[in-house]
Amino acid sequence: MKIVLRLVVALFFPVISLCGYLAFDFWNANRMARMGEGDGISVGEYLSGWVSFAGAVSKGDDPAAAASSAMPQGLAAMLPKPPAGWTSRPTTPADVDSYITAEADGDAVHYARAVASERSGKGMEQARLTYENGDRRVVFELLRYPDFVFTSFAAMQIKMELSMAGPQFGARSFMTVRGMEIMEDQLPEGVGLRYFVGDVSDQIWVRALAPRDMTDEELLPFFQTLHVPAMNANVVEKVNGMGEVPVIVLASVIDAETRAAMEAEFAAEEARLAEERAARDAELAAQAEAEAKAEAERAEGIETDAESGVKVRKGTGEGGTAGFADEGCTLQGSRKVCGGVKAPEVPAEAD
């Protein structure tokens, strides 16, 4: 019985501390998810994020496990179906090399080759297919980041970095596929490829490479078979209506007025996201500053009274000065004496 009691006592405080941290983390994550037009996250989604994170950690860095999960069946099913006259196969890094010249910009080369290469990251799912027709090749990549990134406040920095990812060289509106915006990143000369990127709630990312001489109309059969409804169903922060409308809009074939309206809407959305990112950065910075200040005060022995909010410097408890905020104070009899002033002597009573 004593052993059981000791075990319960030993586990009590760690369990209470863990529950307190999870409650605080969920509150912060839910508050951040509700910023803008977000609906927040449920307790179930939050806990599933931790489950997925624990599963990713338990897998470790075993190369065999990484190889077996390089083409997850779920993501592969969301990739485009081969159009008529095309075949598909797993992607290799060499699939893009023939489109790159010796004069190509180094950053652009690394940027393009990353689409055809395995990416590192705990819990990340990824799938790639190369579509071939003669000597022409189109590469599609699909990435899904783990739920933990979008359900835990502890991973907020990674989430913010994903929200700021996107075209690096020059964005151009390319296509809207059932509510998902696809942008073209205009690579510099020397890289004979067109680069396309789109995402669903920053959690699932679609990237594609195609020969520079392929037209928008030739690429349309690839993008129109992307399984957008499945992508939206497999993210934490789902987008209302995405994937439900069968509309595909190719920016190059719409009239100038509609295109201008689309570009203005895209610019407004980018500005809104930039404001949200700035607000999040400011809130995180303020929270970090407040935590650092509180930690510094605790180190100096200053604590805040829970009821009054008044900050009190606790004494050291040495030399009879416990409980005094003033330095150099002592107790003489029942009096508090500070600054080296001695208490007046009380004359002895006459016999």
N, C-alpha and C positions, 0 to 999 in steps of 0.2 A: 504493500500500500504506500509506503514511504517513497519507493522508487517511482511509482506512478505519479504521486504528488509532486515530486521533484521534476519529473519530466514535463508535467503540465505547467509548472512555474517557469521552467526553462524556456518553454515554447511560447508562453503567454505574451511577453513583451515583443519578441520578433514578429509574431503574427499580428499583433496590434499595430506595430510600426508599418508592416507591409500593407495592411488594410488601409491605414492612413495615407500612405504614399499613393496607392492605387486610386483612392477616392479623390485626392488632390490632383493627380495626373488626369483622371477622367474629367473632372470639372474644368480644368484648363483646356484639354483637347476639345471638349464639347463647346466651350465658349469660343475658341478660335474657329471651329468648324461652322459656327453660326454667323460669323462675320460675313458681311455682304448679303448674298441671297442663299446662303447655306442653310440646311435644315438641321444641322447638328448630327451627332451620332448616338446610337442607342447603346445601352449597357452590353447587349449581346455582341454588337459590332466591335465595341472596345475590347471585350474579352477575347473575341476571335482573333483580333490583331495580336494579342499576346500569345495566343496559341500558335499562330503562324510563325511568330518570331521565335518561339521556343523550338518549333520544328526545324526552322532554318539553322539555328545554332547547333542543334543536335546532329545535323547532317555533317557538320564540319567541312573540311576542305578535301574530302576524298575525291580524287580525280574520276574514279569509276562512277561515283554517284553523280558528279557534275556532268559526265558524258551521257548518262542515262536520262538526265532531266534537261538536256540541251534542246530537245524538241518536244515540249509538253503537248500532249494530244489536244488539250483544251485550246491553247493558243493557236496551234497549227490549223485547227478547224475554222478559225476566224480569218485566216489569210485568204487572199483571192484564189479563185479557181482559175486554172490555166485557160486563157482564151483559145479560140479555134486556131489551130496551127502551132500552138505553143506547148511545150512540155515543162514539167517542174521537177526539181531535185533539191536536196539539202545544199545550202550555200557553203562555199569555201572562200577564204580570204582572197584567193587568186582571181575570183570572179570580177573584180574591179580593176585589176592591175593593167589590163590592156587598154583601158580608157584614160590612163594617166601618163603624161609626158614627163620628160626629164626637167622641163622648165616649170612644172607645176609648183604652186605655193605649198610649202611644207605643212602649214597648218590645215590647209584645205585637203591635202592628201590624207593626213591623219584623220580628219573629220569624216571623209568619205569612206575610208577603209574600215572605220569603226562599225559601220552598218553591217559589214560582212563578217565581223569577228565576234567571238564570244566575249561578253561583258562580265566583269566581276561584280559581286554584290550578294550578300546574304539574303536568301529568300526570294531573289529575283527570278521570275520565269521568263523565258525567251524562246522565240521560234524564228527561223529564217528559211526562206525558200528562194531559189533562183529559177527564173522562167527563161527558157531558151527557144529561139526561133532562128535557125541558121547561126550566124555569128553575132546575133544580137542577144543581149542578156538584160533582164530586169530583176533587181533584187528587192525583196520585201523583208522587213524586220518588224517583229512585234515584241514589245517588252511590257512586263507587268511587275510593278513594284509591290512589295508585301503590304498587307493591310496595316501592319504595325506602324508604318510610316504615317498613315492617315488617321490612326485612332489614338496614338499616344503623344502627349505633349513633349515627352522626352525626345521624340524624333522630329520635332517641329522644324529644326534647322534644315534637315534633309527635305522635308516637304516644301519649305520656302525656296530652296535651291531648284527643285523640280518646277515650281510655279514660275520661275524666272528663266527656265530653259526654253529654247526655241531657235529659230533661224539665226545664224551667226554672221552671214555675209551680206544678205540683202533679201528681205521678205517680199514676196509677191503673192497675192491671193490667187490660188489655183483652182480649187474645187470645194464645194460643200456636199458631203456625202451623207444623206439622211440626218442632217443636223451636225455632223462633225466637220469642222473647218480644216481643210488641208492647205498648207502654205508651201510655196516653193522657195527654197533657199538658193539664191542665185550664186553658184560657185564661181570663183575667178577663172580666167582662161588658163588652159593647161590641164584642167580636169575635164575630160570630155563626157561629163555626166550631168544629168539633172537630178536635183536632190529635193525630196518632198518629205514633209513632216506634219503630223497631226497628233492629237491626244484626246483622251477622255478623262477629264477631272485630274489631269497630271499623273494618274496612276497607270494607265495603259497608253503606250506611245507607239505610233505607227511611223516607220521611216521607209523610204523607197528610193532606189537609184535606178535611173534609166539612161540610155544613150542620149547625148545632147540633141541628136537629129530626130528623135521621136517627137511627134506632135501631141498636143493635148488630146485630140480625138483618138489617136492610137493608144493612148494610155487609159482612156475612159473605161474600156472593158475590164481592166485590172481593178480599178478603184470601185467600180459599181458592184463587185461581188465581195467586197469587204463585209464581214459580218458585224456591222455596227451594233445591232441589238444585243448580241452576245457580249460585246465589249462593255456596253453600258451596264449590263446585268452583273458584270464581274468587277465592279469598282465599289468602294465604300460610299463615295459621294456621287450618287447617280444624278444624271441630268434629265430633268423632266422632258419627255417627248423625244429624246434622242433615239434614233433607230426606228421610231414608230412611223415616221413619214417617209414614203418611198421617193422623195424628191432628191434629184442629183443636179446640182447647178455647176456648170463649167464656166468659170469667170471669163474665159477668152471669147465666148460666143454670145455673151449678153451685151446689150446696148450700153453706150457710154454713160448714160444717166443712171442706169441701174448699177453699173460697176462703180460709179462714183459714190452712190449711196452705200454699197457694200463696203467700200474702202473706208468711208466715213464711220460706218458702224463698227468696223474692225478697229479703227483708230480709237473710237470712244471706249470700246471694250478694253483695249490695251491700256488706256489712261485710267480706267476704273481699276483694273488689276494692279497697275502701278501704285495707285493711291492705297489700295488694300495692303500691298506689300510694305509700303512706307509706314502705314499705321501699325502693322504687325511688328515691323522692325523697331518702331518707337516704343511699343508696348513691351516687347521683349527686353529692349535696352533699359527701360525704366524698371522693370521687374528685376533684372540682373543688378542694377545699381542699388535698388532697395535691399536686395538680399545681401550684397556685399557690405552695405552700410550696417545692416543688422548684425552681420557676422563680426564686423569690426567692433561694434558696441559690446557684443557679448564677450569678445576677447578682452575688452577693457573693464569688464565687470558691470556694464550698464545694462539694466533690464527695464522693460516697460511694464508698468502695473496694468494688469488686465482690466481692472474696473475703471480706474481714473485716466489711464493713458499717459500718466506722468512717468518720465524716465528717471530711474533711481540708480545711483552707483552703489553697489553693495560693498561693505567693508571687507577687510581681509580676515577678520576674526582673530588677529594677533595683537597682543599688547593691550587688550581690553578696549579696543576701539570698534568692536563689531557693531554694525548698524549705523555708524556715523558716516555721512557723506563728506564731511569736512576732514581734511588731512591734519594731522598733528593734534587731534583731540583725544583726551583721556578722561576716564572716570575717576573722580576723587570723592570718595564717599558716595553721595547720591547726586553729585553735580557733574555736569559736562564742562570740561575746561579745555579751551583751545588757545593756540598761539603762545604757549609757554607761560600763561598767566596762572599763578597759583591761587587756589581757593583760600579765602581768608580763614585763619584759624579760629576755631570756636573756643572761647575761654572756658576753662574747667569750672564747674560749679564749686562754690565754697563749701567746705565741710560744715 
